[in-house]
Amino acid sequence: MSAGTRRQLRPTDVKRLNRSYRRGTANRLSLILESVTGPYNVGSLFRTAAAFGADELWLAGNATPPTNPKVQKTALGTDRLVSWHEAVPALEAVRAAKDDGYTLIAVELTEDAVPLHQARLDRDVCLVLGSEDHGCSPAVLAAVDEVVYIPQVGRVGSFNVGVAGAIVLAEARRQEWAAAGAPSAG
């Protein structure tokens, strides 16, 4: 097909394509948002979590809940599609995720962090994202199983937490789909 004849998929085709990816998705994926207070970040993370089929989202510390009108403006109702838990102390959220069988992986810059592309995310994982200002707390970093970071080559030191969450969620699903032989748009 030449670029001149390329067309967007019709809504029915998009549903069919998404259904084929859903069939190839078996791993559970969840998030802990530790003191993520920016309502647009929280809304964006809910929307991204819903798009990638995350099962649960724990709010921890003073994270902004999806009931906030500014969160709703960005989430566009996707908080209905992801089971979420009211804010609890961060270590309580970590414990709950571990008790539910998840491997906990913080997204943070630490001495032992593994580059995202080398991390093993093709399993049941709960990704922990820290606050916009300070990242994950030392207590949470001590409690998680692993830490990953997103390599960057530009002159900016970090990503917005909503963008970082989207990148890591996408990589987790990409690894799973690659291992299973991902479907194509054709």
N, C-alpha and C positions, 0 to 999 in steps of 0.2 A: 504494500500500500504506500503510495507516495504521500509526501507531506501535504500536497494540494488536495487530497481526497480524505484526509484525516477528519474524523468527526467525534464529538463527545458521545459517551455512552448515554443511552436513554435510561430513565429511572428504573425500568424493569431490568435492563442489563446490569446496572449498578447493583441492584438487589441480588441478582444471580451471582455476580462476581463476589460480593461480600459474603454470600452464603457459602461459596466454595472455600473461602478463607476460614470462615467459622468452622466448617467441617474439619479443617486441618489444624484446629487450635484446641489443644487438650490441656496445656499447662495453665495453672492458676496464676494470676497476676494481681497484685494489690499494691496499695500505697499507704505510707504513713506520712502525713504532713506535720512536721514538728514546728509549731509556732510560725507557720506561714500565714501572715496577717493581711497581705494585699488582696483585697476582694477580687480583683481582676485575675490575679495569679491563681487563686483558689478556684474561681469559675473556669478558667482555662484548663486547670488540672482535672477538674471533674469532667469537662467535655472531652479531653484527650483520653482520660481513663475509660470513659464510656465508648469512645471510638475504637480503642484497642481491647475492649472486652475485659477490663479489670473487674474482679469479683467484689473487692471490698476496698474501702478507703477509711482509714482511721485518722481523725483529727486529734492532734496532741498539743499539749501546752496551751497557748492562747491563739490557736489557729482560728481563722474566721469561718463560721459555719455557712453552709449553702443557703440558709434562710435569709442571709443578708441580701437586700435588694441589688447591691452592686455585684455580688457574686452571681445572682440570677441573671443579670444583664449579659454576662459573659457565658455562663453555663447553659443558658437557653433551655432549662428544664432537664438537662442531662443528669442532674443529681437524682432523678427518679430511676435512672438506669444502672446506678452503681450503689450497692449497699454501703451505707456510711454510718460511722459511729460518732456520737457527740464527743467533744474534746475531753480527753482524760490526760493525766500526767504521761509524759512521753514514754517512760519505762513501762507503764501499764499497757500502752499500745503495743510496744515491742513484745512484751510477754504474751499478749493476746494473739499476736500474729504468729509467734513461735509455737504457742499451744495449738494453733490451727494448722501447723505443719509447714509453714513457709520458711524458706531460707531468707534471712534478712540481709539486705544489701543497701548500705548507705551510699549516697551519691555525694562525694566530698573529696577535697584535696587533703590527703594524709600521706605520711611517709610510706605506708604499706598499701596504698590504693593501687589498683590494677587499671590500666587503660581500658575503657569501655569495650573496645573491639577485641580485647583478650579475655574479657570476663565471661564466665559460663552462666548465661541467663536463660538457657533453654530447659527450665525446670520450674517448679512452683516457687516464685520469688515475691517477696514484699520489698518494694523499693522505698527507702527512707529519704525524704527531702527535707532539708532544714530551712530555717528562716532566711528571709531575704538579706538580712544584715549580717548574721553570724553563722549561718549554716547549721549543721547538726551539733548538738551539745556534746561535750566530752562524755557524759554518762551514756548517751545513746551510741556514740562511736565505740565505747567499750562493750556495749551489749550486743551489737550487730555481729553477724557472722563474717561479713566481708565488706570491703569498701571499693568503689569504682570511681573513676574520674573520667571526664570527657576531654580528650586531648584537643588543644586549640593551637592554632598557628598565628593568629592575629595578635593585635596589640591590646586586646581587652583581657582582663584577668579572669572573668567568669561570665556565665550565662545568667539570664533571668531565670528564676526558679521554675516558672511555667514552661519556658523553652527547654531547660535542662530535663524536666520531667518528660516532656514530649519526646526528646531525643532518646532517653533511656527506655521508655516504654516501647518506642518503635524498634529499638535494637533488640529488646527482649523478644518481641514477636518475630522480627526478621530472623533471628537465630532459630527459633522454633520452626518457622515455615521453611527455612533453608534446609534444615535437617530432614523435614518431611517431604520436601519437593513441592515448592509453592505452586499454586495454580496460576494460570496466565489470563490476561484480559481477553484473549481470543476465544 
